[in-house]
Amino acid sequence: MNDANAKLTQLINQAPQELAPQKDLWDGIERQLDKAELEQTHSPKTSVFSRLAVASIVLLVGLLGMNIWQHNGEFSTSTKPSPLLATLTEIKQQHQLQVELLSQQQHLTNWQASELGLPLDKGIEQLRKAAEQIYQALQQTPNDKELWQLWLWTQQREIELLQQGQTLPVNPFPQGA
């Protein structure tokens, strides 16, 4: 190992301290520095076409990406319902169950037969129509907070009116009897 180190040291000492090119390269370097960078690689005509080609490719990729993204959005909404739509359906079913329970109690009290129940019936019917229209709008835009609040308010108000109907005086005989 000592022999190899000595030989290496000897070769390093014998090597020249500076390397000089065989011919003068400065003239060629100076000419290259004088040229514009764009002229070195492309002609002006080629440069315009290459820029146009790059812009076209970027535009094409962007349009294809948007198209694919829109189709993925359509497929994802049609194949699996969003959690908001599932919640919407569940709330509607719970509300219908509450209305059915209150309707069963209405038949026991028979408040619809009295004249006092007529405005209440009209109000309940209007609320049901409004709630259905709001429900359909919510299915289209389930992220709209104001529609959610309005829909829940109409459902709550319908239940309140049904409960108010329970407190109306009962008319045991139908009108005209």
PASE-240791 format. One record per atom (N, C-alpha, C): atom name; residue number from 1; x, y, z. Coordinates in pm, 1 decimal. Atoms other than C-alpha are relative to their C-alpha. Layout:
% PASE-240791
site  pos  xx  yy  zz
CA  NUM  X  Y  Z
...
% end
This chain:
% PASE-240791
site  pos  xx  yy  zz
N  1  82.3  -117.1  0.0
CA  1  0.0  0.0  0.0
C  1  87.7  124.7  0.0
N  2  -93.8  -111.3  -9.2
CA  2  290.9  226.3  80.3
C  2  61.4  28.7  -136.2
N  3  -55.5  -13.1  134.0
CA  3  432.8  160.6  -267.3
C  3  -96.8  74.6  -93.1
N  4  101.5  -62.9  84.7
CA  4  104.7  267.3  -433.0
C  4  -11.7  148.7  32.1
N  5  8.0  -141.5  -39.2
CA  5  92.7  591.6  -235.1
C  5  121.2  78.1  -51.1
N  6  -121.8  -65.9  47.1
CA  6  448.5  675.1  -328.9
C  6  -6.0  21.3  -149.6
N  7  10.9  -11.3  145.0
CA  7  381.0  608.3  -697.4
C  7  -100.4  108.7  -37.5
N  8  102.7  -101.1  25.6
CA  8  66.7  824.6  -687.5
C  8  56.0  139.3  25.4
N  9  -59.3  -129.4  -32.5
CA  9  253.5  1110.3  -524.5
C  9  99.3  40.3  -108.5
N  10  -96.8  -28.2  105.0
CA  10  526.4  1085.2  -788.6
C  10  -70.1  44.2  -128.1
N  11  73.6  -36.9  121.8
CA  11  271.9  1100.2  -1075.6
C  11  -62.8  138.2  13.9
N  12  59.3  -132.2  -22.9
CA  12  100.5  1402.4  -920.1
C  12  106.5  108.1  -14.1
N  13  -108.7  -98.8  8.8
CA  13  433.0  1585.3  -890.8
C  13  48.5  18.7  -144.1
N  14  -46.5  -8.6  138.6
CA  14  521.0  1509.5  -1257.0
C  14  -103.5  65.8  -91.9
N  15  106.0  -57.3  83.5
CA  15  184.8  1637.4  -1391.2
C  15  20.2  150.1  -15.5
N  16  -17.3  -143.8  19.7
CA  16  185.5  1988.9  -1546.0
C  16  -96.8  78.0  89.9
N  17  79.4  -83.6  -89.9
CA  17  51.6  2269.5  -1324.6
C  17  -116.7  66.0  -73.7
N  18  105.0  -63.3  78.6
CA  18  -156.1  2431.3  -1605.0
C  18  -16.1  -74.0  -131.6
N  19  27.1  58.1  129.9
CA  19  -321.6  2299.7  -1918.2
C  19  -36.3  113.5  -94.9
N  20  29.2  -102.6  99.4
CA  20  -331.3  2519.0  -2228.4
C  20  -57.5  -67.2  -123.0
N  21  54.9  59.3  122.0
CA  21  -545.1  2452.3  -2535.8
C  21  104.1  3.4  -112.5
N  22  -95.6  7.8  110.0
CA  22  -363.8  2357.6  -2852.4
C  22  -13.8  118.2  -95.1
N  23  18.8  -119.7  82.3
CA  23  -519.4  2652.7  -3039.0
C  23  -78.4  102.3  80.8
N  24  66.9  -108.2  -70.8
CA  24  -664.3  2989.3  -2929.7
C  24  -151.6  -9.6  -23.7
N  25  145.4  16.9  9.1
CA  25  -1039.8  2946.2  -2856.0
C  25  -76.2  131.4  21.6
N  26  67.1  -123.8  -38.5
CA  26  -1116.6  3305.9  -2755.6
C  26  -76.4  63.8  -115.1
N  27  69.6  -59.9  114.8
CA  27  -1214.3  3422.5  -3109.9
C  27  -138.9  -62.4  -18.4
N  28  129.2  69.4  14.1
CA  28  -1492.8  3162.2  -3132.5
C  28  -95.3  33.5  114.7
N  29  82.9  -33.3  -116.4
CA  29  -1617.3  3239.0  -2782.8
C  29  -54.7  140.8  -14.0
N  30  40.4  -139.6  14.3
CA  30  -1628.4  3612.6  -2857.3
C  30  -111.8  13.7  -103.4
N  31  104.3  -4.6  103.0
CA  31  -1835.3  3559.2  -3173.8
C  31  -132.6  -54.4  53.8
N  32  122.3  58.8  -56.7
CA  32  -2085.5  3342.5  -2984.1
C  32  -66.5  95.0  100.2
N  33  56.6  -94.6  -96.7
CA  33  -2129.9  3606.6  -2714.9
C  33  -69.3  115.7  -70.0
N  34  59.8  -110.7  73.0
CA  34  -2212.8  3870.2  -2976.0
C  34  -136.3  -35.8  -57.2
N  35  129.4  40.5  56.4
CA  35  -2504.6  3668.6  -3117.1
C  35  -107.7  2.3  108.4
N  36  112.3  4.1  -95.1
CA  36  -2846.0  3697.2  -2953.2
C  36  -33.4  -145.5  30.3
N  37  28.8  137.4  -41.4
CA  37  -2954.5  3389.3  -2763.2
C  37  -108.2  -63.2  -85.8
N  38  108.7  52.3  80.6
CA  38  -3273.8  3350.6  -2966.9
C  38  47.6  -37.8  -139.2
N  39  -52.1  28.3  132.9
CA  39  -3080.9  3360.7  -3295.7
C  39  85.8  -125.9  -0.1
N  40  -85.3  117.8  -6.5
CA  40  -2852.1  3082.4  -3178.8
C  40  -80.2  -127.4  -17.2
N  41  74.7  126.1  -0.8
CA  41  -3128.2  2822.9  -3136.0
C  41  -106.8  -6.2  -107.5
N  42  113.8  4.6  92.3
CA  42  -3421.9  2923.9  -3361.5
C  42  -0.1  123.4  -87.9
N  43  23.1  -117.3  83.8
CA  43  -3505.2  3145.9  -3647.9
C  43  -128.0  66.6  49.1
N  44  121.6  -66.3  -47.1
CA  44  -3781.2  3406.9  -3583.7
C  44  -126.7  -71.3  -46.2
N  45  117.6  67.8  51.2
CA  45  -4025.8  3213.8  -3801.3
C  45  -29.9  -126.3  81.4
N  46  16.1  122.3  -78.2
CA  46  -3969.0  2889.9  -3611.2
C  46  -46.3  32.9  140.9
N  47  36.9  -38.9  -136.1
CA  47  -4003.2  3070.1  -3278.4
C  47  -148.7  29.7  12.1
N  48  143.0  -32.3  -2.9
CA  48  -4351.5  3202.7  -3360.2
C  48  -82.7  -127.9  -8.4
N  49  75.4  124.2  14.6
CA  49  -4470.2  2860.8  -3472.5
C  49  10.6  -87.6  124.1
N  50  -14.1  82.5  -120.2
CA  50  -4329.6  2687.5  -3166.1
C  50  -83.3  57.5  114.2
N  51  84.2  -60.8  -104.6
CA  51  -4500.1  2936.7  -2934.9
C  51  -147.3  -26.9  -26.0
N  52  138.1  27.3  36.5
CA  52  -4826.1  2892.2  -3121.9
C  52  -35.0  -146.3  27.1
N  53  23.8  142.4  -24.7
CA  53  -4792.1  2513.7  -3100.6
C  53  -13.6  -27.7  149.7
N  54  7.4  20.6  -145.2
CA  54  -4728.3  2526.3  -2725.9
C  54  -131.5  55.1  54.8
N  55  126.8  -58.2  -46.1
CA  55  -5027.2  2758.6  -2672.6
C  55  -117.7  -88.2  -39.7
N  56  108.1  88.6  46.0
CA  56  -5249.5  2525.8  -2878.6
C  56  -7.4  -126.4  84.1
N  57  -2.6  122.3  -80.9
CA  57  -5141.0  2221.5  -2681.7
C  57  -54.1  27.9  140.2
N  58  49.1  -35.2  -133.4
CA  58  -5203.8  2396.6  -2350.0
C  58  -151.4  19.4  -2.1
N  59  143.8  -20.9  13.1
CA  59  -5549.4  2504.6  -2467.2
C  59  -73.6  -132.3  -17.4
N  60  62.6  129.9  23.1
CA  60  -5632.5  2155.2  -2591.1
C  60  -3.7  -83.7  127.7
N  61  -5.2  75.3  -125.8
CA  61  -5521.0  1992.7  -2265.8
C  61  -98.4  59.4  101.3
N  62  93.9  -63.9  -92.0
CA  62  -5722.6  2247.9  -2067.6
C  62  -143.5  -34.9  -32.3
N  63  136.8  33.4  39.6
CA  63  -6039.9  2184.8  -2267.1
C  63  -32.6  -146.3  26.2
N  64  22.6  142.2  -26.9
CA  64  -6001.5  1808.5  -2244.4
C  64  -14.0  -25.5  150.4
N  65  8.2  15.7  -145.3
CA  65  -5939.7  1833.7  -1870.8
C  65  -133.4  45.9  55.2
N  66  130.8  -49.0  -45.1
CA  66  -6251.5  2044.1  -1820.3
C  66  -111.3  -95.8  -38.3
N  67  101.5  93.0  47.4
CA  67  -6458.0  1804.1  -2027.6
C  67  -2.7  -126.8  84.5
N  68  -8.8  120.2  -83.0
CA  68  -6336.2  1502.0  -1831.9
C  68  -49.8  29.1  140.5
N  69  42.2  -36.2  -135.9
CA  69  -6391.5  1683.8  -1501.3
C  69  -151.2  12.6  7.6
N  70  145.2  -13.8  0.1
CA  70  -6750.7  1769.7  -1595.5
C  70  -67.4  -135.7  -9.5
N  71  59.7  133.4  11.6
CA  71  -6824.8  1412.5  -1700.7
C  71  17.3  -78.5  129.1
N  72  -18.4  67.3  -128.8
CA  72  -6675.7  1280.3  -1377.0
C  72  -99.1  52.0  101.4
N  73  99.4  -56.9  -90.9
CA  73  -6902.5  1517.9  -1186.8
C  73  -138.2  -56.7  -26.3
N  74  130.2  56.9  34.2
CA  74  -7206.1  1385.9  -1375.9
C  74  -7.5  -144.3  45.4
N  75  2.7  140.6  -38.1
CA  75  -7110.6  1024.1  -1316.7
C  75  -4.8  -16.9  150.5
N  76  -3.9  17.4  -144.9
CA  76  -7037.5  1073.9  -949.4
C  76  -132.7  37.0  63.1
N  77  128.4  -35.8  -58.9
CA  77  -7369.4  1246.5  -881.3
C  77  -107.3  -99.3  -38.1
N  78  103.7  93.3  41.4
CA  78  -7568.1  990.1  -1079.1
C  78  20.1  -138.3  61.9
N  79  -21.6  134.4  -50.6
CA  79  -7403.8  679.5  -935.0
C  79  -17.5  -8.8  151.4
N  80  17.8  7.1  -144.9
CA  80  -7396.5  765.2  -565.9
C  80  -53.5  133.7  51.1
N  81  57.2  -125.2  -49.7
CA  81  -7613.1  1019.6  -384.0
C  81  94.4  65.9  100.9
N  82  -85.5  -71.9  -94.2
CA  82  -7438.8  1287.2  -186.7
C  82  -56.1  -16.1  141.1
N  83  48.3  12.3  -137.3
CA  83  -7460.8  1275.8  193.4
C  83  -108.8  102.7  32.3
N  84  103.1  -100.7  -24.5
CA  84  -7665.4  1598.0  190.0
C  84  -135.3  -45.1  -54.6
N  85  126.7  48.1  56.4
CA  85  -7926.6  1442.8  -38.6
C  85  -56.4  -114.6  83.9
N  86  46.8  108.8  -87.1
CA  86  -7943.0  1134.9  183.7
C  86  -60.2  56.7  127.9
N  87  53.7  -65.5  -120.3
CA  87  -7993.7  1359.2  487.5
C  87  -133.0  65.6  -30.8
N  88  123.3  -66.1  42.8
CA  88  -8260.9  1553.4  298.8
C  88  -114.7  -100.4  -4.8
N  89  102.3  103.7  10.5
CA  89  -8452.7  1235.1  223.3
C  89  -38.6  -53.3  137.5
N  90  27.2  52.0  -134.4
CA  90  -8420.2  1110.9  579.7
C  90  -85.1  98.1  81.4
N  91  78.0  -100.8  -73.2
CA  91  -8551.5  1437.6  726.5
C  91  -142.9  4.0  -51.9
N  92  135.2  -1.4  57.8
CA  92  -8845.9  1431.7  484.9
C  92  -80.8  -119.6  50.1
N  93  70.9  118.9  -48.1
CA  93  -8934.8  1076.8  590.4
C  93  -38.7  14.6  147.6
N  94  31.6  -21.5  -142.0
CA  94  -8915.8  1166.5  960.0
C  94  -115.0  98.9  15.7
N  95  107.5  -99.4  -6.6
CA  95  -9138.2  1468.3  900.8
C  95  -133.6  -64.0  -38.6
N  96  123.3  66.1  42.4
CA  96  -9395.2  1256.9  714.5
C  96  -53.6  -92.6  109.3
N  97  41.5  86.2  -110.1
CA  97  -9399.8  1013.4  1005.7
C  97  -64.6  82.1  111.7
N  98  58.1  -87.5  -102.4
CA  98  -9464.4  1296.7  1252.4
C  98  -137.6  50.2  -43.2
N  99  128.8  -49.7  50.8
CA  99  -9744.8  1433.5  1032.1
C  99  -104.1  -111.4  5.5
N  100  94.1  112.5  -5.8
CA  100  -9904.6  1088.3  1008.5
C  100  -47.8  -25.3  143.4
N  101  38.8  19.7  -140.5
CA  101  -9898.8  1050.6  1388.3
C  101  -97.2  108.3  45.8
N  102  90.6  -108.9  -36.6
CA  102  -10057.9  1391.6  1431.9
C  102  -133.4  -11.4  -73.3
N  103  124.9  17.1  76.2
CA  103  -10315.3  1313.5  1160.7
C  103  -89.2  -105.3  64.4
N  104  79.0  102.3  -68.5
CA  104  -10423.0  1002.7  1349.4
C  104  -70.0  60.9  121.6
N  105  60.4  -67.1  -115.3
CA  105  -10486.2  1218.5  1655.2
C  105  -108.7  96.3  -45.1
N  106  100.9  -92.5  51.5
CA  106  -10682.5  1465.4  1438.8
C  106  -132.8  -70.9  -18.4
N  107  124.9  73.7  22.5
CA  107  -10936.5  1198.7  1352.1
C  107  -71.9  -27.0  132.1
N  108  61.6  21.0  -130.8
CA  108  -10995.4  1141.9  1722.1
C  108  -66.5  127.3  50.5
N  109  57.1  -125.9  -49.7
CA  109  -11060.5  1511.7  1792.9
C  109  -98.1  61.3  -97.8
N  110  92.6  -45.9  102.2
CA  110  -11243.5  1584.5  1463.6
C  110  -8.5  152.4  -7.6
N  111  1.1  -145.8  7.5
CA  111  -11137.3  1952.4  1456.4
C  111  -20.0  51.4  -141.5
N  112  17.6  -43.0  137.6
CA  112  -11154.6  1957.4  1076.9
C  112  -148.3  26.3  -31.6
N  113  142.4  -15.6  26.3
CA  113  -11531.6  1936.4  1092.8
C  113  -50.8  136.4  45.1
N  114  46.8  -130.5  -47.3
CA  114  -11557.7  2272.1  1273.0
C  114  43.4  109.5  -95.7
N  115  -33.8  -114.1  84.5
CA  115  -11548.8  2607.8  1098.8
C  115  135.0  58.9  40.5
N  116  -127.9  -52.6  -47.3
CA  116  -11246.6  2698.8  1309.0
C  116  118.4  -69.4  -68.1
N  117  -107.9  76.4  61.2
CA  117  -11040.7  2432.9  1131.1
C  117  24.9  34.8  -145.9
N  118  -14.5  -31.8  142.1
CA  118  -11094.4  2570.4  778.2
C  118  123.8  85.1  -30.1
N  119  -122.6  -76.2  29.5
CA  119  -10824.2  2843.8  788.1
C  119  127.5  -79.4  31.4
N  120  -114.9  82.2  -37.3
CA  120  -10590.7  2600.4  960.1
C  120  31.3  -101.0  -110.2
N  121  -20.6  94.2  110.5
CA  121  -10644.3  2345.0  682.4
C  121  63.5  67.6  -120.6
N  122  -56.2  -72.5  114.4
CA  122  -10571.2  2606.2  416.2
C  122  147.7  32.8  24.5
N  123  -138.7  -31.9  -33.6
CA  123  -10251.2  2712.6  595.4
C  123  90.2  -121.6  -9.3
N  124  -78.3  124.5  5.1
CA  124  -10134.0  2354.2  630.2
C  124  22.2  -41.5  -145.2
N  125  -12.9  37.8  141.4
CA  125  -10202.0  2286.5  261.7
C  125  100.3  90.6  -71.6
N  126  -95.3  -92.9  61.8
CA  126  -10009.4  2599.1  156.2
C  126  143.3  -32.3  44.2
N  127  -133.4  36.0  -49.2
CA  127  -9716.1  2500.6  377.4
C  127  51.1  -127.7  -66.1
N  128  -41.6  125.0  64.0
CA  128  -9712.1  2151.4  226.7
C  128  43.8  23.0  -144.1
N  129  -38.8  -30.3  138.4
CA  129  -9703.3  2288.8  -128.7
C  129  134.1  73.3  -3.9
N  130  -126.0  -75.9  -4.4
CA  130  -9427.6  2534.8  -39.6
C  130  116.5  -92.2  37.5
N  131  -105.4  91.2  -43.2
CA  131  -9228.2  2264.2  138.7
C  131  40.6  -93.4  -113.9
N  132  -31.5  88.3  112.2
CA  132  -9251.9  2038.4  -167.4
C  132  81.4  72.9  -106.3
N  133  -76.8  -78.3  97.9
CA  133  -9129.0  2313.7  -399.0
C  133  142.3  25.6  51.1
N  134  -132.6  -23.3  -58.6
CA  134  -8841.7  2393.4  -162.9
C  134  81.5  -129.2  -1.4
N  135  -67.2  130.5  1.0
CA  135  -8759.8  2022.1  -138.6
C  135  57.5  -29.9  -138.4
N  136  -47.7  22.2  136.6
CA  136  -8731.9  1997.2  -517.7
C  136  118.8  90.4  -32.5
N  137  -113.0  -90.8  21.9
CA  137  -8505.2  2303.2  -524.9
C  137  123.6  -48.0  76.3
N  138  -112.0  51.0  -79.6
CA  138  -8290.9  2150.9  -250.0
C  138  66.0  -120.8  -64.9
N  139  -58.3  114.3  69.3
CA  139  -8243.7  1835.9  -453.7
C  139  95.1  46.3  -109.9
N  140  -87.6  -54.7  103.9
CA  140  -8089.4  2052.6  -726.0
C  140  123.3  66.6  60.4
N  141  -111.3  -71.5  -64.6
CA  141  -7873.0  2264.3  -489.7
C  141  -0.3  -30.7  149.6
N  142  5.5  38.9  -140.5
CA  142  -7827.6  2077.7  -160.4
C  142  92.3  80.0  91.8
N  143  -91.7  -77.6  -83.7
CA  143  -7555.7  2319.2  -38.6
C  143  -55.8  136.9  38.6
N  144  58.6  -131.0  -27.8
CA  144  -7789.7  2620.9  -15.5
C  144  -56.5  2.7  142.2
N  145  38.6  -2.5  -142.1
CA  145  -7816.2  2698.5  356.5
C  145  -135.2  66.4  21.0
N  146  127.4  -69.3  -17.9
CA  146  -8105.8  2942.5  319.3
C  146  -117.6  -88.1  -38.6
N  147  107.3  91.7  37.9
CA  147  -8314.2  2682.5  136.4
C  147  -22.0  -105.6  108.4
N  148  13.1  97.0  -110.2
CA  148  -8240.8  2431.4  411.6
C  148  -79.2  61.4  115.4
N  149  68.2  -65.9  -112.2
CA  149  -8351.7  2679.2  676.7
C  149  -147.5  22.3  -31.3
N  150  138.5  -23.5  39.0
CA  150  -8667.8  2768.3  485.6
C  150  -78.9  -129.9  -1.5
N  151  69.1  128.0  5.8
CA  151  -8755.4  2404.2  424.7
C  151  -28.5  -53.5  139.9
N  152  20.6  47.3  -137.9
CA  152  -8703.8  2309.6  789.6
C  152  -103.4  86.3  72.8
N  153  99.3  -88.4  -63.2
CA  153  -8907.7  2614.8  896.3
C  153  -140.6  -37.7  -44.2
N  154  133.8  36.7  46.7
CA  154  -9202.7  2512.4  675.3
C  154  -45.6  -131.3  62.8
N  155  38.0  126.5  -62.8
CA  155  -9194.3  2160.8  816.5
C  155  -37.4  20.8  146.5
N  156  28.2  -26.5  -141.3
CA  156  -9180.1  2287.8  1174.0
C  156  -132.1  74.1  15.2
N  157  124.5  -77.8  -6.5
CA  157  -9461.0  2535.3  1108.6
C  157  -120.5  -89.7  -28.1
N  158  109.4  92.3  28.4
CA  158  -9677.8  2257.9  958.9
C  158  -33.7  -82.4  124.3
N  159  23.4  78.6  -122.2
CA  159  -9632.6  2049.3  1273.1
C  159  -64.1  87.4  107.9
N  160  60.7  -91.1  -98.8
CA  160  -9711.8  2351.1  1491.8
C  160  -147.2  24.3  -30.9
N  161  140.3  -20.8  36.0
CA  161  -10034.6  2413.4  1297.5
C  161  -83.3  -124.5  27.7
N  162  72.9  123.2  -31.2
CA  162  -10132.6  2048.6  1328.8
C  162  -21.9  -13.3  150.6
N  163  15.0  5.4  -145.5
CA  163  -10071.2  2068.3  1704.2
C  163  -101.5  103.6  47.9
N  164  100.2  -100.8  -36.0
CA  164  -10275.9  2389.5  1725.0
C  164  -140.3  -50.5  -31.1
N  165  129.6  56.7  34.9
CA  165  -10557.2  2205.9  1551.4
C  165  -50.0  -96.3  106.9
N  166  39.1  91.3  -106.9
CA  166  -10554.0  1956.6  1836.9
C  166  -67.4  74.8  115.5
N  167  55.4  -77.4  -112.1
CA  167  -10645.0  2236.4  2079.2
C  167  -129.5  70.3  -35.5
N  168  125.5  -63.5  40.3
CA  168  -10943.3  2363.7  1877.2
C  168  -117.7  -72.2  63.2
N  169  118.7  68.0  -55.7
CA  169  -11290.0  2296.5  2020.1
C  169  -53.0  -103.5  -97.7
N  170  49.0  111.4  79.0
CA  170  -11440.0  1973.7  1897.3
C  170  -147.3  21.7  -29.7
N  171  140.4  -5.3  40.2
CA  171  -11766.1  1979.6  1703.6
C  171  -46.3  -142.7  -20.8
N  172  34.7  141.9  10.8
CA  172  -11922.1  1638.9  1767.5
C  172  -93.3  -28.7  -115.6
N  173  94.2  26.7  107.4
CA  173  -12188.0  1684.2  1499.3
C  173  46.6  72.0  -126.1
N  174  -35.1  -69.1  124.0
CA  174  -12112.7  1761.5  1136.1
C  174  -97.3  113.9  -25.0
N  175  84.1  -115.4  24.9
CA  175  -12253.9  2087.6  1008.4
C  175  -127.5  -42.6  -71.9
N  176  129.1  30.0  61.7
CA  176  -12622.5  2073.5  914.4
C  176  -71.7  -115.8  67.1
N  177  65.0  113.4  -63.8
CA  177  -12701.3  1784.2  1147.3
C  177  -92.3  47.9  108.9
% end
